[in-house]
Structure formats: C-alpha cells, structure tokens
Amino acid sequence: MIMRIFQVVTRPGKEEEFSKFFFGTAIPLMRGTKGIVSVLPGAARPDHPREFSFVMVWKDLVSLQAFVGQDYENPHVDPAEAELVETRSLKHYDLVDDGSV
C-alpha cells in the first residue's frame, strides 16, 4: 500500500473559501474514490490557519494512477482550488503494514 501525504497552504485571505472547498468537495471526493483504503483529512489549526492536509492510504500504485494519471508525483489540482492555494507539497511512502489499516 502507498501512503500519500498532500499538504496545501492557502493564499492569504482565502482560508475560509478553501475550507468550504475542503469540507464540501475534497473530503467527500477522496472518501468516495476507488482504490483508497483510508483518508485522514487535516483541517487548519488556529496557529497555522492557512495549512490543510490529507493523509491517504492507497491500495496500490495502479489505483493511485487511475485517479491522478501516470504522473502521480505531482499534485492533482481540482480547478475549484487552483486560485485558492499558494503552495502544495506531496510525498509518497510505502505503508508499514502493522495490522492497523
């Protein structure tokens, strides 16, 4: 399984608008995506109000690529979020199977 960690920093002043997208679009989309074993969304905290994240566990690379395309190393950007986000970061890891997922 593949653990994918996706983090964004919103543009200044776009926190509320991105939060609506995050809760109303992004979370439901990811939870309903075939091939995802687990989705852990992380909302902004008061000390970092512009930072949001997802930790996703994908069944395999084939499932991840079916969603984002062959170039899975670059963030998949929904058109609705494109103008709201200042920076994005993305990392992939092999999940350590300790029986918890």
SULLIN-V764067 format. One record per residue. N is the residue number from 1. PHI is phi as a letter, one per 40 degrees, with the letter a starting at -180 (999 if undefined). OMEGA is omega as a letter, one per 30 degrees, with the letter a starting at -180 (NA if undefined). D_CENTER is the distance of its C-alpha to the mean C-alpha in Angstrom with 2 decimals. Layout:
BEGIN
((N/PHI/OMEGA/D_CENTER) (N/PHI/OMEGA/D_CENTER))
END
This chain:
BEGIN
((1/999/a/16.12) (2/b/l/13.21) (3/c/a/10.77) (4/b/l/7.64) (5/b/a/6.51) (6/b/a/4.30) (7/b/l/6.54) (8/b/l/8.38) (9/b/a/12.01) (10/c/l/13.52) (11/c/l/16.95) (12/d/l/19.76) (13/g/a/20.75) (14/b/a/17.62) (15/d/a/16.09) (16/c/l/17.52) (17/c/l/16.66) (18/c/l/12.94) (19/d/l/13.12) (20/c/l/14.77) (21/c/a/12.20) (22/d/a/9.37) (23/c/a/11.83) (24/c/a/13.71) (25/b/a/11.56) (26/c/a/7.78) (27/c/l/8.38) (28/d/l/11.44) (29/c/a/10.18) (30/c/l/7.76) (31/c/a/10.65) (32/c/a/13.08) (33/c/l/11.92) (34/c/l/14.65) (35/g/l/14.18) (36/c/l/11.50) (37/c/a/13.54) (38/a/l/11.49) (39/b/l/8.45) (40/b/l/8.70) (41/c/l/7.31) (42/b/a/9.02) (43/c/a/11.04) (44/c/l/13.29) (45/b/a/16.55) (46/d/a/19.95) (47/c/l/20.41) (48/a/a/17.23) (49/c/a/16.78) (50/b/a/14.69) (51/b/l/11.81) (52/b/l/8.57) (53/a/l/5.80) (54/b/l/3.87) (55/b/a/6.37) (56/b/l/6.87) (57/b/a/10.46) (58/b/l/11.68) (59/d/a/15.40) (60/a/a/16.20) (61/c/l/15.71) (62/d/l/17.45) (63/c/l/14.99) (64/c/a/11.98) (65/c/l/14.32) (66/c/a/15.47) (67/c/a/12.19) (68/b/a/11.46) (69/g/a/15.07) (70/c/a/17.06) (71/c/a/15.45) (72/c/a/12.28) (73/c/l/12.63) (74/b/a/11.72) (75/c/l/8.50) (76/c/a/8.61) (77/b/l/9.70) (78/c/a/10.77) (79/d/a/14.32) (80/c/a/14.13) (81/b/a/11.87) (82/d/a/13.66) (83/c/a/16.43) (84/c/a/14.65) (85/b/l/12.69) (86/c/l/14.91) (87/b/l/12.91) (88/b/l/9.68) (89/b/a/9.55) (90/a/l/8.38) (91/b/l/10.37) (92/b/l/11.50) (93/a/l/14.08) (94/c/a/16.48) (95/c/l/16.17) (96/c/a/19.46) (97/c/l/20.86) (98/b/l/22.76) (99/g/a/22.98) (100/c/a/20.52) (101/b/NA/17.95))
END
